[in-house]
Amino acid sequence: MSESKAIYIFPGQGSQYKGIGSDLYDLFDTAKKVYEEASDILCYDIAKLSFENPDGQINLTRYTQPVLLTHHVACLRVYQELAAEPLPAYAAAGHSLGEYSALVLAEALSFGSALDLVRVRGELMGEYGEGEMSALPVDIDAAKEWSDSHYCAIAGINLSTQTVVAGAAADLDVLEAEFLKDNPRKRPVRLKTEGAFHTYYMVEAARRFRDSLDAVEIEQPKIKILSNYAGTYHQPDPAKIKANLFFQLFHPVNWTACLHTAMADGVDTFIEFGGGIGKGETPAEMRPNLESMIKKTARSLEKEIQYFPAINVETIKKVASN
């Protein structure tokens, strides 16, 4: 791995679960300090919320985003502590919310500033957003035909064969029923979100979020960072980074373009920090969120890559030992 060109990757909403980070907190003072710092900044106990999920709060956007950012940073710092020689990050990227964790890694945002931003971002998206999201197993052109005819919009381009659409719940119900009728072997997947994120439904949230973006201190990043909005690397100008974060709220997450940009730039090693998906009940039972998208994109481009998850104690120890 020492000669690899590595990118650190951070997942977004949908990768939260009850108990997230509890294994790291129990074993590593480094992780405990991250959670204590986050709790001081947020003025509530993020560890208790993450580990116990009182009243199902972890799936409320206002809490989901700080929960995930905190877990991302805890995983990252534990890896940096355990690895004798942490693999240098050539670049960083995050899916939606994960882009803020990438900015922390690149030292463009402090952990505290990023937490303040995602706290406000989550509150606004939860308060002013409405609707839901659904992943369709089709390319963007086909997905756009379906979304346009049902007052929905493209919210994310995860793969050349998977596009997320979003809109009012009733509109999505009709869209999915008609889609299944025409494509009985291709099943849409309704996502765990509170609104039609990254579409026109988020314009008011973005307008109000701009005040927070204008006020925050962003430095020139020390490594390259991929922009969900642009699908290419952020320009180093902090003002332009802020503008891209503003537009990201109500434009599709162009994840496929981000991965294409990285691989075209010679990135051959991907390390995914934080989050987890699956039906298990403990961090050890969870699977990484973005692995499939990364590997499928690499195959489609005929690129040879290495992929490593760093999402719980076991996987972090494994990648740290390489």
C-alpha positions as CSV (number, residue, x, y, z in Angstrom):
1,M,0.0,0.0,0.0
2,S,3.0,2.4,0.5
3,E,3.1,3.3,-3.2
4,S,-0.6,3.6,-3.6
5,K,-2.5,6.8,-4.5
6,A,-5.2,6.7,-1.8
7,I,-8.5,8.4,-1.3
8,Y,-10.3,8.5,2.0
9,I,-14.1,8.1,1.6
10,F,-17.0,8.9,3.9
11,P,-20.6,7.7,3.5
12,G,-23.8,9.7,4.0
13,Q,-27.2,9.3,5.5
14,G,-28.6,5.8,5.5
15,S,-25.4,4.4,7.1
16,Q,-26.5,5.3,10.6
17,Y,-27.6,2.6,13.0
18,K,-28.3,2.1,16.8
19,G,-25.0,1.4,18.5
20,I,-22.8,3.1,15.9
21,G,-19.4,3.9,17.4
22,S,-20.0,2.1,20.7
23,D,-17.2,-0.4,20.0
24,L,-14.6,2.4,19.4
25,Y,-15.8,4.4,22.4
26,D,-15.4,1.4,24.7
27,L,-11.8,0.5,23.6
28,F,-10.1,3.7,22.6
29,D,-9.6,7.0,24.5
30,T,-9.0,8.7,21.2
31,A,-12.6,7.8,20.1
32,K,-14.0,8.8,23.5
33,K,-12.4,12.2,23.2
34,V,-14.0,12.7,19.8
35,Y,-17.5,12.0,21.3
36,E,-16.8,14.2,24.3
37,E,-15.7,17.0,22.1
38,A,-18.8,16.6,19.9
39,S,-21.1,16.5,22.9
40,D,-19.6,19.8,24.2
41,I,-20.1,21.5,20.8
42,L,-23.7,20.1,20.2
43,C,-24.9,20.6,23.8
44,Y,-26.3,17.1,24.0
45,D,-24.9,13.6,24.6
46,I,-24.0,12.4,21.1
47,A,-22.6,9.1,22.6
48,K,-25.9,8.2,24.3
49,L,-27.9,9.2,21.2
50,S,-25.6,7.1,18.9
51,F,-25.4,4.1,21.2
52,E,-28.9,3.9,22.6
53,N,-31.0,5.7,19.9
54,P,-33.7,7.1,22.3
55,D,-37.1,7.5,20.7
56,G,-35.6,6.6,17.3
57,Q,-33.8,10.0,17.1
58,I,-30.8,8.6,15.1
59,N,-33.0,8.6,12.0
60,L,-34.0,12.3,12.4
61,T,-31.9,14.3,10.0
62,R,-31.0,16.9,12.7
63,Y,-29.3,14.1,14.6
64,T,-28.3,11.7,11.8
65,Q,-25.8,14.2,10.3
66,P,-23.9,14.9,13.6
67,V,-24.0,11.2,14.5
68,L,-22.3,10.2,11.2
69,L,-19.8,13.1,11.1
70,T,-18.7,12.2,14.7
71,H,-18.4,8.5,13.8
72,H,-16.4,9.3,10.6
73,V,-13.9,11.3,12.6
74,A,-13.7,8.7,15.4
75,C,-12.9,6.0,12.9
76,L,-10.3,8.2,11.2
77,R,-8.5,9.2,14.4
78,V,-8.4,5.6,15.7
79,Y,-6.9,4.4,12.4
80,Q,-4.3,7.2,12.5
81,E,-3.4,6.2,16.0
82,L,-3.2,2.4,15.3
83,A,-1.3,2.5,12.0
84,A,2.5,2.6,12.3
85,E,2.5,4.6,9.1
86,P,-1.0,5.8,8.1
87,L,-1.4,5.7,4.4
88,P,-1.2,9.3,3.1
89,A,-4.4,10.5,1.7
90,Y,-3.9,11.9,-1.8
91,A,-7.6,13.0,-1.9
92,A,-10.8,12.8,0.0
93,A,-14.5,12.4,-0.9
94,G,-17.8,12.0,0.9
95,H,-21.3,11.1,-0.2
96,S,-23.6,14.0,0.6
97,L,-23.1,14.6,4.4
98,G,-19.8,12.8,4.0
99,E,-18.3,15.7,2.0
100,Y,-18.1,17.6,5.3
101,S,-16.0,14.8,6.8
102,A,-13.7,15.0,3.8
103,L,-13.3,18.7,4.4
104,V,-12.3,17.9,8.0
105,L,-9.7,15.4,6.8
106,A,-8.3,18.0,4.4
107,E,-8.1,20.6,7.2
108,A,-10.3,22.9,5.3
109,L,-12.8,22.7,8.2
110,S,-12.2,22.1,11.9
111,F,-14.1,19.3,13.5
112,G,-16.0,21.8,15.5
113,S,-16.9,24.0,12.6
114,A,-18.0,21.0,10.6
115,L,-20.2,19.8,13.4
116,D,-21.8,23.3,13.7
117,L,-22.5,23.3,10.0
118,V,-24.0,19.8,9.8
119,R,-26.1,20.5,12.9
120,V,-27.7,23.5,11.2
121,R,-27.9,21.7,7.8
122,G,-29.7,18.8,9.4
123,E,-32.1,21.0,11.3
124,L,-33.0,22.9,8.1
125,M,-33.3,19.9,5.9
126,G,-35.6,18.3,8.5
127,E,-37.7,21.4,9.0
128,Y,-38.0,22.7,5.5
129,G,-37.7,19.5,3.5
130,E,-40.6,17.3,2.6
131,G,-41.0,14.1,0.5
132,E,-39.0,11.0,0.3
133,M,-36.3,9.3,-1.9
134,S,-36.2,6.1,-3.9
135,A,-33.3,4.3,-5.7
136,L,-34.2,3.1,-9.2
137,P,-32.0,0.4,-10.8
138,V,-31.7,2.3,-14.1
139,D,-29.4,4.9,-15.7
140,I,-30.0,8.6,-15.3
141,D,-31.7,9.1,-18.7
142,A,-34.3,6.4,-17.9
143,A,-34.7,7.7,-14.3
144,K,-35.2,11.3,-15.6
145,E,-38.1,10.2,-17.8
146,W,-39.8,8.6,-14.8
147,S,-39.1,11.5,-12.4
148,D,-40.1,14.2,-14.8
149,S,-43.5,12.6,-15.5
150,H,-44.3,12.3,-11.8
151,Y,-43.2,15.8,-10.5
152,C,-40.1,14.2,-8.9
153,A,-36.4,15.0,-9.5
154,I,-33.0,13.3,-9.8
155,A,-31.4,13.4,-6.3
156,G,-28.3,11.2,-6.8
157,I,-26.4,9.3,-9.5
158,N,-24.8,6.5,-7.5
159,L,-23.9,4.2,-10.5
160,S,-24.4,4.1,-14.2
161,T,-27.2,1.6,-13.4
162,Q,-28.6,3.2,-10.2
163,T,-30.2,6.6,-9.9
164,V,-31.9,8.1,-6.9
165,V,-35.2,10.0,-7.5
166,A,-37.1,12.1,-4.9
167,G,-40.4,13.9,-4.5
168,A,-43.6,13.9,-2.6
169,A,-44.4,10.5,-1.0
170,A,-47.6,10.1,-3.0
171,D,-45.8,10.9,-6.2
172,L,-43.1,8.4,-5.5
173,D,-45.8,5.8,-4.6
174,V,-47.3,6.2,-8.1
175,L,-43.9,6.3,-9.8
176,E,-42.7,3.1,-8.1
177,A,-46.0,1.2,-8.9
178,E,-45.8,2.1,-12.5
179,F,-42.1,1.4,-12.7
180,L,-42.6,-2.1,-11.2
181,K,-45.4,-2.7,-13.7
182,D,-43.1,-2.0,-16.6
183,N,-40.0,-3.5,-15.0
184,P,-41.1,-6.4,-12.8
185,R,-37.5,-7.6,-12.3
186,K,-36.2,-4.2,-11.2
187,R,-37.3,-3.2,-7.7
188,P,-37.0,0.4,-6.5
189,V,-35.7,0.8,-2.9
190,R,-37.2,3.5,-0.7
191,L,-34.5,5.2,1.4
192,K,-34.3,6.1,5.1
193,T,-34.5,9.9,4.8
194,E,-36.9,12.6,6.0
195,G,-37.2,14.4,2.7
196,A,-36.5,14.7,-1.0
197,F,-32.9,15.8,-0.4
198,H,-30.8,17.2,-3.2
199,T,-33.8,18.4,-5.2
200,Y,-35.9,21.5,-5.6
201,Y,-37.6,20.6,-2.3
202,M,-34.4,21.7,-0.5
203,V,-34.2,25.3,-2.0
204,E,-35.6,27.0,1.1
205,A,-33.3,25.0,3.4
206,A,-30.3,26.0,1.2
207,R,-31.3,29.7,1.3
208,R,-31.3,29.6,5.1
209,F,-28.2,27.5,5.3
210,R,-26.2,30.1,3.3
211,D,-25.9,32.3,6.4
212,S,-24.1,29.6,8.2
213,L,-21.8,28.9,5.2
214,D,-21.0,32.7,4.9
215,A,-20.1,32.8,8.6
216,V,-17.9,29.7,8.8
217,E,-14.1,29.8,8.4
218,I,-12.9,27.5,5.6
219,E,-9.2,27.2,4.8
220,Q,-7.6,26.1,1.5
221,P,-7.7,22.2,1.7
222,K,-4.3,20.5,2.1
223,I,-5.4,17.7,-0.3
224,K,-7.8,17.3,-3.2
225,I,-11.5,17.0,-2.3
226,L,-14.2,15.8,-4.6
227,S,-17.4,17.9,-4.9
228,N,-20.7,16.1,-5.0
229,Y,-22.2,19.1,-6.9
230,A,-19.5,19.4,-9.6
231,G,-18.5,15.8,-9.9
232,T,-14.9,17.0,-10.0
233,Y,-12.4,18.3,-7.5
234,H,-13.2,21.4,-5.5
235,Q,-11.2,24.4,-6.5
236,P,-9.0,25.5,-3.5
237,D,-10.7,28.9,-3.1
238,P,-12.8,28.7,0.1
239,A,-15.5,30.9,-1.3
240,K,-16.0,28.5,-4.2
241,I,-16.1,25.6,-1.8
242,K,-18.8,27.3,0.1
243,A,-20.8,27.9,-3.1
244,N,-20.5,24.2,-4.0
245,L,-21.8,23.2,-0.6
246,F,-24.7,25.6,-1.0
247,F,-25.6,24.1,-4.5
248,Q,-25.1,20.6,-3.2
249,L,-28.2,20.8,-1.0
250,F,-30.6,21.1,-4.0
251,H,-28.7,19.5,-6.8
252,P,-28.1,15.7,-7.4
253,V,-25.2,14.0,-5.7
254,N,-23.1,13.1,-8.7
255,W,-21.3,10.2,-7.0
256,T,-20.5,8.4,-10.2
257,A,-18.7,11.4,-11.7
258,C,-16.7,11.8,-8.4
259,L,-15.5,8.2,-8.7
260,H,-14.7,8.6,-12.4
261,T,-12.7,11.7,-11.6
262,A,-10.7,10.0,-8.9
263,M,-10.0,6.9,-11.0
264,A,-9.1,9.0,-14.0
265,D,-6.6,10.8,-11.7
266,G,-4.9,7.5,-10.9
267,V,-6.4,6.9,-7.5
268,D,-6.2,3.1,-6.9
269,T,-6.8,2.7,-3.2
270,F,-10.0,3.5,-1.4
271,I,-10.5,3.5,2.4
272,E,-14.0,4.0,3.6
273,F,-14.3,5.5,7.1
274,G,-17.5,5.2,9.3
275,G,-21.1,4.3,9.0
276,G,-22.4,0.8,8.3
277,I,-25.4,-1.0,6.8
278,G,-26.9,-4.4,7.4
279,K,-29.4,-6.2,9.6
280,G,-27.0,-7.0,12.4
281,E,-27.3,-5.4,15.9
282,T,-23.7,-4.6,16.6
283,P,-20.9,-2.6,14.9
284,A,-19.0,-5.8,14.1
285,E,-22.0,-7.1,12.1
286,M,-22.2,-4.1,9.8
287,R,-21.1,-3.8,6.2
288,P,-19.6,-0.7,4.6
289,N,-22.0,1.5,2.7
290,L,-20.1,2.6,-0.4
291,E,-18.0,-0.6,-1.2
292,S,-20.4,-1.9,-3.9
293,M,-20.6,1.4,-5.7
294,I,-16.8,1.8,-5.7
295,K,-16.1,-1.7,-6.9
296,K,-18.8,-1.7,-9.6
297,T,-17.5,1.6,-11.0
298,A,-14.0,0.3,-11.1
299,R,-15.1,-2.8,-13.0
300,S,-17.1,-0.7,-15.5
301,L,-14.0,1.4,-16.1
302,E,-11.7,-1.7,-16.1
303,K,-9.6,-0.2,-13.3
304,E,-7.7,-2.3,-10.8
305,I,-8.2,-0.9,-7.3
306,Q,-7.8,-1.8,-3.7
307,Y,-10.7,-1.2,-1.3
308,F,-10.5,-1.3,2.5
309,P,-13.3,-0.6,5.0
310,A,-12.5,1.2,8.3
311,I,-16.0,1.2,10.0
312,N,-15.6,-0.7,13.2
313,V,-12.8,-2.0,15.5
314,E,-12.1,-5.1,13.5
315,T,-11.8,-3.4,10.1
316,I,-9.9,-0.5,11.4
317,K,-7.3,-2.8,13.1
318,K,-7.0,-4.7,9.8
319,V,-6.4,-1.8,7.6
320,A,-4.0,-0.2,10.1
321,S,-1.9,-3.3,10.1
322,N,-1.4,-3.3,6.3
